[in-house]
Amino acid sequence: MVGELRKPVIGLIGGIGSGKSLVASQLQDLDCGVIDADQLARAALDERGVKAKLLKWWGLKILDCHGGIDRSVVAGIVFADPGKRQRLEGIIHPLVHHQRMILGRQYANNPQVVAVVEDCPLLLEVGLDKQCDTVIFIDTPRPIRLARLAASRGWSEQDLAQREKHQIPLDKKIKSADYIVVNNATKAECLAHVRGVLSQILRLGNESHVGN
């Protein structure tokens, strides 16, 4: 993604359940190329070498009824033990990074893509924001986030709190953002915010390019 016509790289941050995936999909519909770190991580878990290591570490209990990796069981193991979480990240993160680079180059060379979106749950925590030109914070009240997580994943408030303690607090995250998208109502209202923010980002990018 280096060159005279470099496309803006947009990072997404927000609380768990805030709707980062929704915003990413809406940006994709607006001709952005999305790099979904969660999707890449899921694919990495299914790789033969990774599966073999996990079975060696934690045994057959990590398999689902179809013989694949049961991600909920693995999540329960690693979120209860920081050492095991770091161990898992040590083999998953390099694979995700490699695929990110491949997708980034593909999007950079695709004339139909107007911007590249980094949809990574730990964007700030892993320092990926430093590779972004701008960062969007998805602002969603905690009660709404919890209701969504309870409906979609069956999470309790304790489940959310356990995972949040591994992330940077939201009051610090919002200070790292260049733009805010409010996602506390309908998808259509969220899309209106997303469309407006993307328009500003692209306009500023074009003005910067002309100025150079």
N, C-alpha and C positions, 0 to 999 in steps of 0.2 A: 504494500500500500504506500509505496514511495514514488513520487513523481510530480510533475507539474500540475496534473489534474487530480491530485489526491482527494479521495472522498472522505467526508467527515466520519469519524468513528464515535459512536454514541454508546455510553455505558448506562445501564439501568440499575438503580438501587432502590431499596425500600424494605419494609418489614416483611416477614414471612406471611404469605397470604394476602399481600397488598395488591396483587394483580400484575406482577412483572411479566408473566407469560401472556396475559391479555394484551398489555401494551406492546410487547414484542410482536405478537401476531398482527396487531393493528398497524404497526410500523412496517411489517412485512407486506401487508396489503397496500401500503403506500409506497411500494417499490424499494424498501430497504432490504438488505441482506442480513439475516439474523444468524448469529452464532449462539446456539443454545447449549450452554455448558452442561446443564442437567441431562440433556439428551445424549450428549457426547459421553458423559460419565456412565450413563446406563448402558450404552453400547460397549464401553470399555469393560464393564463388569461381565459382559457376555463373552469376552475374548477367552480362548481356551487356556492360555497361559495364566491369566488373572484368575479364572475359575479354579484352576489347579492349586494356585497359591492359597486362595481363600479356604478351599477344602482342607488343605494341609494345616492351616492355622486353626480353623474353627469347626471342622468336621461336617458331617452330613446334615446337621440341623439347619444349615444355611440354604438348603435346597428346597424348592417348592415341589408340589405334587407332580410337576412335569419334568423335574430334573434340572430346572434352571435355578439361577440365583434368586432367592427370596429377599428382595431389597428391604422389606420391612424388618426382617430378622437381622440383616447386616446393620441396618440403621440402629436397631436396638442395642447391638453389641458396641458399635463405635461411639455412639453418643453417650454411653455410660462409662466409657473408658478413653480418656484423651490419648493415651499411648497407642491404643488399637486404632483410633481414628487417624492419627498421624501415620501409622504404619500403612493403612489402606490408602491414604492420600498420596503416600510416597510412590505407589505403583499406578494409581489412577491419574494423578495430575499430569505426569509427563505424556501420557497417551492423549489426554484431553488437549494439552497444549499443542501437540503435533497436529491434531485434526483442526484445531483453531487456525493454525497457520495456513493449512491447506485451504480451508474455507475462505479465509481472509484474502488470499491471493485470487481465488476464483471470483469473489465479489468485486475485487478491485479491477479485474479485467472484464467484468460484465457491464456493458454500456447501459443496460436497463436498470442497474442498481444505483440508487442515488446516494446511499449512505450505508455504513456497516454498523450493526447493532450488536453489542456484547451483552448477552443476557446471562449473567453469571451471579449466582446467589451470594458469593463471597468476593464480589468485585473489589471492594475496598480492602478487605482482609488480606487478599493475595497481591495487592498492589496493581491490579489490572487497570485501575482508573488512570494510572500514569500513562497508559497507552491509548487513552481515549482523548478526543478533542473536546468533548463536552459530556456532562453527566446529568441524567434525569432522575429525580427522586419521585417515586410513586407514593403519594400521600393518602393513606387509608386508615381511619380510626381503628384502634385495637378491637373493639367489640365486633366490628364488621369483619375484620380479618379472622377473628376466632370463630365467628359463625360460618364463614366460608370454609375454614379448615375442618370444622366439625362435620360439615355437610359433605365435603369432598374426600377427606382422609380419615374421618372419625377421630380427630384429635381432641384431647381435652385441653383445658387451660394449662395444666401441668406439662403436657407434651409440648405445647408452644413455648412455655417458659424454659424448658430444658434445652431446646434448640436455639432459642434466642440468646442464651448465655454464652454461646460460642461465636456470636456475631457482635459487631460494633453497635453500640446503642443508637437508636434512631435519631436522638437529638444531635448526635455527632454526624450521622450520615447526612442529614438534611443540610448541614452546614457545608458539606462537600459537594453539594449539587449546584449546577448552573441553572437548571430549570426544575419546576415542580408540576407534576400532573396529578390532579385530584381524581381519585377513583373511589367515590363513596356513594355512587348512585347507579345509573344505567350504563350499559356498554356504549350506547350512542353518545351519552354525555362525556364519557371517558374519551371516545374517539374524537370528539370535538376539541378537547384539550390537546390530545396527541397531535392532531392535524395542525393546530396552531403552533405548537412547540417545534414540530419538524419544519414548518415553513420558516420560522425564525432562524433555526439552525442552518438551513440551506441558504437562506438569504445572506446571513452573515458570512457563510463560507464563500459564496460567490463574490461578495464585496471584498473579502480578503484576497481572493484570487485576482480580482481586477486591480486591486491596489498594488499587488506585486508585479 
